[in-house]
Amino acid sequence: MAFPRLSGACCVKISDLENKRVAIWGYGREGRAALAALRWRLPRQPITVFCNDNEASALLAMEDPNCYIDTEVDGEKLSAFEYVIKSPGISPYSSPAVDAELHGTKFIGGTSLWFGEHPHERTICVTGTKGKSTVTALIAHLLRSAGRRTALAGNIGLPLLELLDVEPPPQFWAIELSSYQTREVVNPEVAVILNFFPEHLDWHGSEQRYFDDKMSLALSSGARTVVLNAADQKLATLAVDPSVVRYFNHPDGWHVEENFLYRGMEYVMDLRTIALPGLHNRINLCAALTAVEALGIDAVTLAANVNVFKLLPHRLQNLGARDGVQFINDSISTTPHASMAALDSLKGMKLAIIVGGYDRGVDWGVFADRMVVDPPKVVITMGQNGPRIYERLKPIVQKSQFVLMEAKEIEDAIRIGREMLENEGAILLSPGAPSFPRYKDYVERGKHFAKAAGFDPDQISAIPGMGVS
């Protein structure tokens, strides 16, 4: 099936929207940021907001005479607008967006508007199926340790439009991008793609479309330098101009050998004492150092600053122990590969892993293969795709000698984990699947896990370094 290209892949300035028919579709944080930005620059511009009933109440309380609210959306309504600023989670590849685009409506996102307003900023844009938040935060941390004023924003939790006018302006922008946003980027100084595994297929419509959207950051954004993972087969063979590519995870560049970090043949540091658990995070460090180096900065000198990097929440986050059992929150995990990386990071521990969430139809065969070779003590399935994962693993339980259990809620999973572990080892939440519709997002899921385990959920979610410093 053929899909249309996402409109909005070129710069759109806020001033381009003046006196146009404009709507905002979705009123989460990105939608709120878009409305605030338009009101700042175009205070009297008529704007229609498509939102749900709860969001409509908040909008009504603003008493904005030029803001019109609609809680029902369809292709005909969207077709009445020249521009629709949509939230990232709304796919442009299905109805009603496709219907409206056929009638000339242009769909853009907040990322597109920000780049339209900031075409000459020094941006480092990071995407990948997993690891992008950590790498983006590492880049910001390393640049700040070099005395560079740096913004940390984007999909990591701070919409770019919330940083529309920053004074004094940052020297660099470290920007995380989901696959929903990559086509909206224009002329990044450095584009980083970490890895590729099938994900978000419901949004993109196919694995090929997901790949094309992800790779657009390297192939059509106009990036000055493209940083790629040499160990990822799809990335290593990507048709990018060799003169603009820098590889990490390669013997000639930044790479890890056993527990040691190297830049080419040069030994840089011992990684056994840094606060980045697992080989995948050490590879993330290599990606960050390669990006910093691409900016013309001495990354070898900066590498030691990783020792004071603060881990991001919900990413292999050790919450602490209760009655002899450690609780590890990896709620950010939304693919089976991410769950396997979490298990690799905790190799040697007596583990109960909780997996399952929203069912996007992703194949768990690769996870099952891993269970045959090196299983944890307990696998607990839950969520919408929990029964499917359970049935996929059931045939290999006896051969692989792990315990397979089902749970309805996190509280049940924790109780089962405690019983099976006999009050020792660790319970790992690494779902390998999205959080919705049970939870608003992975943060809410991680907080539920923390609360159910006996920890304060409000103390675990702050992302260090967000914003500009």
N, C-alpha and C positions, 0 to 999 in steps of 0.2 A: 504493500500500500504506500502511495506517495504522500508526503506531508509537505505543507508549505513551509518556507523558511520563516523564522520568527522576525517579524518586522521590528524595527527599533535597534538594529545592530549598528546603526550609525549614530553620530552625535545628534541629540535633540536638546536645544537650550530651552530653558523655561520661558524665555521671551518669545520663542517660536509658538508657544501655546496661547499667547495673548489674542483675544477676540476669536479664538477657535472654540468649537464645541468639544468640551473636555469632560471626561468622567474618571473617577477613581474606582477601581473594582477590587474590593477587599479593604477592610479597615483594621487590620492588625497593626503591628508596629511599623511595617513598611508603608502601609496606607496612611497611617497618622503622620509619618514623616513627610510623605508626599504632599498631603494637604497643608501641613505647616509650611513647607517650602514654597508652595504656590501662593499661599496667603501672604508670605513675607515679600515675595516679588510681585505678585499680581493681586493686590488686596481686594479688588472689585470684580475679579473674574468669576463669572458664573461657573460653578462646578457641581456636577452630580456625583454622589457617592453611592455605590451599590454595596450594601452591607447586610448583616443580620439584624434581628430585632434588638438584641442587647446593645450592639454598636450604634444603632439608630438612636437609642435613648441618650447615649453620650454625645452624639452629634447635635441632637435637639437642644441639649443643655448649653451648647456653645452660642446659640442664638445668632448664627451667621445668616444674614438675609440673602446671601448669594450662594448658599450651599443647599442643594436639593438632595433629598434622601429617598432611596428606593430599595426596598428589601426583597424585591424579586427581579431576577435578571434573565434575559433570554437574548437570542441573536438579533431579534428585531429591535429591541431596546438599545443594544450595544451599537447597532448599525446607525443609529441617529447621531453618533459622535465621530468627530474626525480623529481624536486621540483618546485612547483609554489607557490610563496608567494602572497596570494590574499588579497585584501582589505576586511574589515569586512562585508561590505554591499553586497558582492557577495555570493550567497548561494551555498554551496557544494552539495545540495540535488536536483539539477536540472541540465539539460544540459546547457552548454557543460561540466561542471565540472564532472558530473557523468560519462559521456562518457570517459573522460580522466582518471578518477580514475580506471575504469575497465581495462585500459591498463597499470596500474602501476604507474601513476603519483601521487605523494604525495602532497596534498594541506596543507599548513601551513599558519599561520598569524604572524604578527609582535609580538603579545603577546607570542606566542610559542617560537620565537627566543629569546625574552628578558628573559623569564624564563630559557631557555637553557643556557644563559650566566650568570644568577644570581640564581643558584639553592639553595643557602643558605641564601638569604636575608630574613629579617623579614617582610613578606608581609601580609597586611590585605586587602582581596579582597571582594568587595561588588557588589552584583547584586540584581535584583528585577524588577518587572514590572514598578514600580514608586518609586521615592524617593532616588534612588541610588546615584545620584550626590550630593544631600544634605547630605546624611549620610557619604559619603566618605570625603567630605569637612569638616564635623563636626569632624570626627575622626582625620583628619590632624590638625585641629584647636586645639582640646583638647590635642593631643600629643605635639604640639609645645608649648602650654601654660604650659606644664609640663617640658619644656626645652629640649625636644627630637627633634633632627634634623630629619625632616620628608619630604618625597616626596609625592606630590599630583599629580596623573597622570592617564592615561588610557583613557577610553571612555569619561571622563569628558571634554576632549578637548586637551590633550597633550599625543600623542602616546608614549608608553613606550620606543620605540627605539630611541626617541629623548633624552632619559636619559640613554644611553647605558653605558657611562663611566663618572661617577660623582665623583668629588673630592672636599672635603672629602665625602665619601659615607654617605648616610642617615642612621640613626639608624632604621627607619621604612619606609615602603612604603605603602601608602594608595592608593589603585588602584580600580577605578571603571571599571566594566566589563559589556558589553552588553551580551545578550544571544548568540550573534554571536561569543563571545570570551571565554566563560566559559570553553569549553572543552580544551582550550590551557593552562590552569593553572596547575602547578605542585607544590604540597607540600606548600600551603599557611599556614602561622602560624594561621591565623584566616580567615574563610570563612563566609561571612554574606549574608543571603538571606532574603529579606524584605517581599516579598509578591508575589502572582502569580495571574495574570489575563491574559486571552488570548490576545496575541499581536504578531505582526510579523509573522502571519500564512503563508503569501506568501513566506517568506524566509525559514521557518522551514518545511513547507509542511503540517503540521497538529498541532492541539493543543497538542497532546501527545508528538510529537517530540519537540515542544517548551518547554514543561514541562521537558522532559528528558534532553535537552540541558541545561536548566537553573539549574536543580537539580544536574547536574554532578559536579558542584562546591562543593556540600556537599557530594556526593556519590562516586566520583571516582577521586578527585583531590589529595587525601592524606592529607587533612586539619587536622591540629592538634586539632583545636577547630572549631566547627560549631555553628554559632549564628543564631537562627531562631525566627520568629514571632509566638508566641503561639496562637495568635488570628486568624491566617490564617489556615483554615482547612486542606489544602493540605500540608502545612509545619508542622503543629502540628502532623500529622500522617505519616510523612516521615520516611522511614525505615533507620534511622541513629543510629549508636552505641550510646546508651544513655550516655556512659561515656565521650563522646567528645562534647555533645550538651549543649549549654546555651540558655535559652529562654528569650526573652524580651516580653513586653506587657503581663506579667504574674504576679500574685500577689506575687510570690516568688522571682521575679527578678525586673529589672527596669520597672516601669509602671507609668501610669498617672491615678490619681483619681480626677475627676473634673478639677480644675486648678492647681493641685499640683503634684510634682514629688516625687516618692518614690523608695527606693531600698529595696525590701521586705517590712517589716513593718516600716522601718525607713523613716521618713519624710526628704526630702532633700531640696526642695526649692519651692517657689511660681512661677508659670510659666506665670502669667498674664502680667508681664512686659518685657518678653524676645521678641526679634525680630524674632520669628518663628511663623507665623500665622497659625492657624488651628490645630485641633487635630492630623491630619496625620503628621505634622511636629514635634509635641511633641512626637509622637511615634517614629519618625526618631531619635530624640535625645536619646530615650531609647535604640535604636539599637546601636547608636554610643558609648554610655556609656558602654554597655555590651561588645562591641568589645574591647574597651580600657581596661576594667577590665580583659578580657581574656588574655591580655598581661602581667598581673601581676602588673598593675598600679592602684593606688587608685583613682577610678573614682568618688567617692563621693566628694573628695576634689576638683577635677577638674570641677565638674558640673557647678559651678557658672560662669566659663569662657564662657559659652554660651551667657552671657549678652553682650559680645563684638564680637560675631560672625557676620560676614557680609553676608547677604543673597546673594544667587547666582542669576545672571541675568536670566530673562525669566521664573522665577518660582514665581508666585504671586508677581511680581515686580510692586510696585506702582510707576508709572512714574510721577505722579503729576496731577494737575487739569487744565482744560481749560474751561472757561465760566461756572463754577459751576459743571462740570462733572469730576470725577476721572477716570483715565485710568490705568487699571491693566493688565500687560503683563504676561500671563501664557502660552507662546508659546511652552514651553517644554511639555505641556500636549498632549499626543498622544493616550490616551485611554479614553473611556467614564467614567471609574472609576476616572481617574485623573480630568476630568471636574467636576464630582460630589464632589470630595474632595475640589476643588477650591470653589465651591458654599457653601460647609459646612464652609469653612474658612471665608466666607464673609456673613454669615447668619445675617439677620437683615437689610442689606443694600438694597436700591432700585437698582436693577441690570438689565443690558442688557448683556447677554452672547452671544459671537460669537463662533459657533461650526462648525466643518467640515473641511475636507482636503482630503488627499489621501484615496481612498476607498480600504480597505483591506478585506472587507466582514465581519467586526466585527459587532456583534449584538448590536444595540442600545436600545434593550428592557429594560435593566436595567436602562438606563438613562430616558426612557419614564416612567418607574415606579416611579422614583424619581420625575418627573414633576407632577405626579398625587398628590403626597403627599405634596411637598414643592417646588413649581416652583418659578423662578425669575419673574420679571415683564415682561421681553422680552427675547425670544430666537431667534437669527438670524442665519440661516444656510447658508453656502457657501461651495465652494470647490467641488471636484469630488463627494463626498458622500453626499453633502448638500441636493440634491433632495430626496435621500433615507431617510435621517434623518427627513426632512420636512414631508414626507408622513407617517413616523412612529409616529410623534408627532401630526399630524393634527387631528386624531380622538379624542384626549383628551383635545384639546385646550379649548373648551367651558366648559367642566366639571372642568378643573383646573384653568381657568380664568387667563391665561397668553397670551401675544401677540406673535404670531409666524410669522416671516417674512423671506424672502429670499433676499440674496445679491449676486452680482457677484464678487465684489472685496472688500477689506478691507475698502476702502474709502466709498463705498456704505453702508457697515455695520455700520461704525461709524456715518454716516449721519442719518441712520435709528434709531440707538441707541439714538442719541441726541434728535431726534424728539419724540420718544416714552417716553423717560425719562423726557422730558420737562426741560432740563438743570439742573438736579439734580441727585444725585446718582452716579453710576459708570458703565463704559463699561468694561467688562472683556473679553479679548481674551483668551479662554481656549479651543482650537479646538477639543481635544479628538481624534485627527487623525494626521498622519504624514504630513509633509510639502510638500514633493515632489509629483508630478513633478513641481508644481507651484514655489516652492522655493528650493534652494540648501539644506537648512536645517532649523531647528527651529529658529536658530539665525537670519537668513535672514528674516524669517517671522516676528519675533519679532521686528526687525528693521523697517520693512515696517509699522507695526502697530504704532510704535512710531512716525515715520515720518508723517504718515497720521493724527495722533492725534496732531501734532504740536510740537514734541520734537526732540532733536538732536539724531539721531539713533546711532551715533558713541560713545555716552557717556553712553550706557546702557549695554554693552556686556562683559566687562572685568570680568573674574572670579577671585575673590580674592584668593591669596595663591597658585596659580598654580606653579608647579615646586618644588624646594627644598628650604627649609628654616628651 
